[in-house]
Amino acid sequence: MRNLITLLFCFFSVSIFAADQAIKMAIEQHYDDHLEDLFVWFHQNPELSFLENKTAARLAEELRALGVVVTEGVGETGLVGIIENGEGPLVMIRADMDGLPILEDSGLSYMSRARQVNLDGDEMPVMHACGHDMHVTSLVGTSKMLMDNRDKWSGTVMLVGQPAEEIINGAKAMLDDGLYERFGVPDYALGLHVSSGIPSGAISIRDGIMYSSVDSVDIQVRGIGGHGAYPQQTVDPIYVASQLVIALQGIISRQINPFSPAVITVGSFQGGNKHNIISDEVNLQLTVRTDSEDVREQVLGSIRDTAFNIGRLNGLPNDLLPIVRVGFESTPTTVNDYDAVHKLLPTWTEQLGYNPLETSERTGMGGEDFAFFTRTEHKVPGIFFSVGGTPEDIMIRIEAGEIAAPPHHSPFFFIDPKSVKAGVEAMYTAAVYFFNNP
């Protein structure tokens, strides 16, 4: 990322250059009057994927209070709000709603103490450890700005409250439930994500790949169990699985072009339950990330081949070869439409006071199922951007090397609620631009 001190200086010095101070003042007032408290409510009431019942109900209530026509239960717990305002494009604005099974330890005065029974029947602590509370709050703020300024745009807004982003199934579920058939195919799709490690309120966007493809892979490594003192009578699945874990990294280092990013991470290795017993099964859980569909197919195919061949190498018969399961949590790459980004940039630069285009190297291979909304057979032009969520004083300490940014998906994650204001400003500005420049 560009030098953070420079970004801080630019960001906190630009308000006098903003094109429309009335918009900034209206957002500020709505934040003070309502959005700050609404953010706290969402933060204190997180819910797990496909269980976002209270969240969806509150979001629907907020949108209806603004005069938005809301349909609930789209893709299980998802919802769609429609604002019709004359002839013009259909612009989709998406916010994801779900939290994570994490016990919050952020130290915030309003930190979550919620617990919920998950889809497997287990009670879990729940936390908004990835900023989806900010996302839905920003959706409400953006909706109010659009409703209050209908004289500045013409067309139809599709507001999407999406479930289950954390298990990358919610966008697909909404599409499978007829989202585009029931409400129309958008001319543009807009989304945002708050980011730890970026100054609070700063907007950042790329004009190509924003997020990598994601594939969860389960591998059931079977064996022939027995007594730990007589290994020659067994085929030890822990030994087989250990070889497999090492061999999987050879796919990245020896089969994939080094200029084509790809990651295989084994996140879970579960097997056995006693010192002197060789088990008959080990279960691995992997996450796979790539930046192109060709590489994605190559990596997933190589994982299957490697698992089968490691099994054969260790003498497993065909009916006991590893079982590889793919496709249950998967999303393609999230790619911003180049033309749409560069058309929007001058308007954003005028309103925000700086050019938010990010040109430095990406630092990781995060994923986003927003890609399903844009990379369907309809090929909807997509704009997905980041909103900084770390307060200025902490940002300066991070840049000085004193502390690290509070990481996403950790008990210590937190973001500045004021980042909601920047999310609303950037999203509203983008939506109005595309309504007026279809």
LOKE-621894 format. One line per 3 residues: number of its first residue (from 1); for each residue x, y, z of C-alpha. Coordinates in steps of 0.02 Angstrom, whole numbers, plus 50000, padded with zeros to 5 digits. Last residue first. Layout:
NUM) X Y Z; ...;
end
This chain:
438) 48737 50243 49115; 48807 50413 49165; 48674 50494 49276;
435) 48625 50336 49368; 48807 50281 49368; 48863 50443 49452;
432) 48722 50440 49578; 48773 50265 49633; 48957 50309 49647;
429) 48925 50465 49752; 48806 50370 49867; 48934 50231 49890;
426) 49079 50348 49924; 48982 50458 50046; 48899 50312 50136;
423) 49063 50218 50159; 49149 50377 50216; 49017 50406 50349;
420) 49022 50224 50406; 49207 50245 50443; 49148 50341 50596;
417) 49118 50172 50682; 49307 50150 50693; 49348 49967 50669;
414) 49383 49823 50786; 49466 49654 50778; 49538 49583 50938;
411) 49446 49416 50935; 49520 49385 50760; 49436 49366 50591;
408) 49509 49530 50526; 49671 49582 50607; 49692 49728 50726;
405) 49833 49824 50640; 50002 49789 50717; 50086 49892 50851;
402) 50241 50002 50875; 50301 49991 50695; 50290 50179 50666;
399) 50157 50151 50532; 50053 50053 50657; 50073 50191 50787;
396) 50014 50320 50659; 49865 50212 50614; 49818 50196 50798;
393) 49806 50385 50815; 49711 50401 50649; 49577 50273 50688;
390) 49576 50110 50587; 49426 50073 50474; 49479 50118 50298;
387) 49346 50090 50166; 49382 49968 50025; 49301 49960 49854;
384) 49199 49844 49743; 49134 49909 49576; 49057 49781 49461;
381) 49000 49780 49279; 48870 49640 49266; 48928 49492 49160;
378) 48752 49420 49130; 48813 49240 49128; 48868 49272 49306;
375) 49031 49358 49352; 48954 49514 49430; 48838 49453 49567;
372) 48940 49295 49597; 49097 49400 49626; 49019 49476 49782;
369) 49073 49308 49853; 49232 49387 49919; 49406 49315 49943;
366) 49570 49367 50024; 49732 49331 49935; 49861 49441 50020;
363) 49972 49595 50008; 49914 49668 49843; 50049 49767 49754;
360) 50035 49956 49744; 49919 50048 49623; 49768 50093 49730;
357) 49649 50216 49648; 49572 50329 49781; 49613 50494 49693;
354) 49596 50633 49822; 49470 50766 49874; 49328 50647 49912;
351) 49197 50731 49801; 49312 50783 49658; 49415 50623 49664;
348) 49257 50518 49669; 49190 50607 49515; 49357 50590 49424;
345) 49369 50405 49472; 49197 50348 49412; 49239 50328 49227;
342) 49402 50243 49274; 49317 50116 49386; 49177 50080 49262;
339) 49301 50052 49120; 49408 49932 49220; 49264 49827 49289;
336) 49322 49770 49460; 49364 49585 49473; 49312 49475 49619;
333) 49387 49305 49583; 49272 49154 49580; 49184 49086 49734;
330) 49182 48919 49822; 49114 48841 49980; 49030 48675 49934;
327) 49130 48651 49774; 49262 48525 49823; 49266 48357 49916;
324) 49417 48242 49899; 49399 48062 49961; 49566 47978 49992;
321) 49591 47802 49920; 49509 47663 50019; 49411 47577 49879;
318) 49561 47589 49764; 49671 47490 49882; 49793 47587 49992;
315) 49974 47537 49973; 50061 47694 50032; 50103 47756 49858;
312) 49922 47725 49809; 49861 47846 49942; 49992 47975 49892;
309) 49930 47953 49714; 49748 47985 49757; 49786 48140 49860;
306) 49905 48210 49728; 49779 48184 49588; 49639 48269 49684;
303) 49750 48416 49734; 49815 48428 49555; 49638 48449 49488;
300) 49603 48588 49613; 49765 48676 49568; 49739 48663 49380;
297) 49558 48720 49389; 49608 48873 49491; 49755 48909 49377;
294) 49639 48917 49228; 49508 49017 49323; 49633 49151 49370;
291) 49687 49237 49531; 49702 49086 49647; 49662 49039 49826;
288) 49636 48866 49903; 49577 48837 50081; 49602 48664 50151;
285) 49519 48552 50281; 49597 48383 50317; 49512 48233 50396;
282) 49608 48080 50455; 49537 47904 50460; 49577 47725 50513;
279) 49665 47766 50674; 49826 47691 50736; 49796 47665 50921;
276) 49932 47680 51051; 49917 47862 51100; 49728 47878 51081;
273) 49605 47986 50983; 49657 47986 50801; 49635 48115 50665;
270) 49602 48299 50630; 49712 48414 50525; 49633 48585 50497;
267) 49687 48743 50404; 49790 48664 50267; 49833 48815 50160;
264) 49852 48805 49971; 49896 48971 49889; 49908 49027 49708;
261) 49978 49179 49618; 50029 49153 49436; 50205 49221 49405;
258) 50281 49064 49482; 50191 48958 49351; 50108 48818 49448;
255) 50173 48639 49453; 50332 48647 49558; 50309 48770 49701;
252) 50120 48775 49711; 50088 48590 49680; 50239 48549 49789;
249) 50145 48627 49934; 50018 48486 49921; 50156 48357 49941;
246) 50194 48415 50119; 50012 48399 50176; 49997 48235 50082;
243) 50146 48157 50170; 50065 48202 50336; 49899 48130 50277;
240) 49981 47963 50238; 50069 47959 50408; 49907 48004 50497;
237) 49815 47878 50387; 49925 47734 50451; 49908 47584 50336;
234) 49910 47444 50461; 49988 47275 50504; 50165 47341 50489;
231) 50120 47473 50620; 50115 47341 50759; 50148 47437 50921;
228) 50021 47571 50877; 49885 47439 50867; 49768 47444 50718;
225) 49691 47551 50583; 49686 47528 50396; 49681 47697 50312;
222) 49567 47834 50248; 49614 48014 50211; 49455 48118 50199;
219) 49501 48277 50108; 49390 48432 50122; 49423 48578 50004;
216) 49364 48757 50025; 49385 48855 49865; 49414 49042 49855;
213) 49449 49150 49703; 49555 49301 49737; 49497 49476 49784;
210) 49510 49650 49708; 49568 49595 49536; 49567 49740 49413;
207) 49543 49927 49431; 49587 49936 49615; 49498 50039 49748;
204) 49537 50131 49909; 49431 50251 50013; 49499 50330 50173;
201) 49372 50344 50314; 49480 50271 50452; 49658 50250 50394;
198) 49691 50078 50316; 49757 49936 50424; 49586 49861 50458;
195) 49477 49866 50304; 49291 49901 50281; 49221 49814 50129;
192) 49115 49891 49991; 48994 49840 49855; 48919 49908 49694;
189) 48836 49815 49550; 48800 49903 49385; 48669 49880 49248;
186) 48581 49764 49367; 48482 49614 49305; 48303 49628 49366;
183) 48208 49601 49528; 48129 49429 49511; 48240 49351 49377;
180) 48396 49434 49447; 48369 49373 49625; 48294 49206 49573;
177) 48324 49101 49728; 48482 49030 49647; 48545 49209 49637;
174) 48512 49235 49822; 48594 49070 49867; 48745 49111 49759;
171) 48768 49275 49853; 48751 49186 50020; 48870 49039 49998;
168) 49041 49111 50030; 49048 49040 50207; 49083 49213 50278;
165) 48968 49290 50148; 48820 49200 50227; 48678 49323 50206;
162) 48660 49470 50086; 48561 49628 50119; 48539 49689 49940;
159) 48475 49862 49895; 48417 49870 49714; 48404 50052 49662;
156) 48300 50101 49511; 48323 50248 49392; 48339 50436 49399;
153) 48461 50542 49499; 48484 50712 49581; 48300 50751 49619;
150) 48291 50592 49720; 48406 50668 49850; 48325 50619 50015;
147) 48289 50441 49958; 48466 50417 49893; 48543 50489 50051;
144) 48430 50380 50158; 48478 50223 50062; 48663 50264 50079;
141) 48645 50278 50268; 48551 50112 50279; 48682 50026 50170;
138) 48820 50103 50276; 48745 50021 50430; 48740 49856 50337;
135) 48925 49868 50292; 48984 49931 50462; 48905 49781 50548;
132) 48988 49674 50414; 49155 49731 50483; 49254 49569 50483;
129) 49253 49514 50665; 49068 49546 50695; 49064 49422 50838;
126) 48970 49265 50887; 49002 49142 51029; 48947 48966 50981;
123) 48811 48842 51028; 48821 48684 50922; 48672 48622 50823;
120) 48760 48601 50656; 48676 48756 50585; 48744 48860 50729;
117) 48666 48889 50900; 48699 49069 50945; 48794 49170 51074;
114) 48806 49358 51088; 48927 49443 51206; 48976 49573 51078;
111) 49084 49723 51119; 48999 49887 51164; 49131 49958 51281;
108) 49264 49896 51162; 49399 49785 51238; 49421 49691 51075;
105) 49405 49518 51154; 49258 49451 51053; 49222 49265 51063;
102) 49225 49205 50882; 49098 49108 50777; 49088 49243 50641;
99) 48959 49374 50590; 48839 49385 50444; 48763 49536 50356;
96) 48837 49569 50184; 48798 49735 50100; 48756 49755 49915;
93) 48706 49905 49810; 48629 49859 49642; 48601 49993 49510;
90) 48459 49977 49384; 48479 50111 49252; 48354 50248 49209;
87) 48172 50294 49203; 48085 50355 49360; 48135 50339 49541;
84) 48102 50163 49602; 48186 50114 49765; 48189 49926 49792;
81) 48248 49833 49946; 48303 49652 49937; 48327 49534 50084;
78) 48431 49383 50127; 48389 49255 50262; 48352 49106 50149;
75) 48411 49163 49977; 48276 49297 49970; 48179 49285 50133;
72) 48127 49467 50142; 48061 49585 50008; 48074 49771 50050;
69) 47995 49924 49968; 48097 50073 50032; 48004 50216 50116;
66) 48140 50264 50239; 48055 50171 50381; 48048 50021 50265;
63) 48238 50023 50253; 48264 50026 50441; 48136 49889 50473;
60) 48213 49779 50338; 48385 49803 50416; 48315 49760 50588;
57) 48230 49603 50521; 48386 49551 50425; 48495 49569 50579;
54) 48369 49480 50691; 48360 49332 50571; 48544 49321 50518;
51) 48548 49130 50537; 48607 49091 50360; 48785 49130 50418;
48) 48801 49171 50603; 48725 49318 50694; 48794 49477 50770;
45) 48689 49576 50894; 48810 49692 50985; 48890 49755 50824;
42) 48721 49780 50739; 48661 49883 50886; 48824 49983 50893;
39) 48808 50024 50707; 48629 50082 50734; 48685 50197 50874;
36) 48814 50278 50760; 48691 50283 50615; 48554 50379 50705;
33) 48568 50563 50745; 48757 50583 50738; 48773 50479 50579;
30) 48623 50564 50499; 48701 50734 50535; 48871 50686 50465;
27) 48788 50614 50310; 48692 50776 50283; 48849 50880 50311;
24) 48951 50779 50186; 48813 50792 50056; 48797 50980 50083;
21) 48986 50996 50063; 48973 50943 49881; 49134 50952 49780;
18) 49254 50921 49924; 49410 51031 49919; 49395 51094 50098;
15) 49380 50914 50157; 49550 50865 50090; 49676 50879 50229;
12) 49637 50726 50334; 49644 50612 50184; 49801 50680 50104;
9) 49901 50683 50265; 49841 50510 50312; 49884 50443 50140;
6) 50057 50516 50153; 50079 50438 50325; 50014 50274 50256;
3) 50143 50261 50118; 50052 50179 49971; 50000 50000 50000;
end
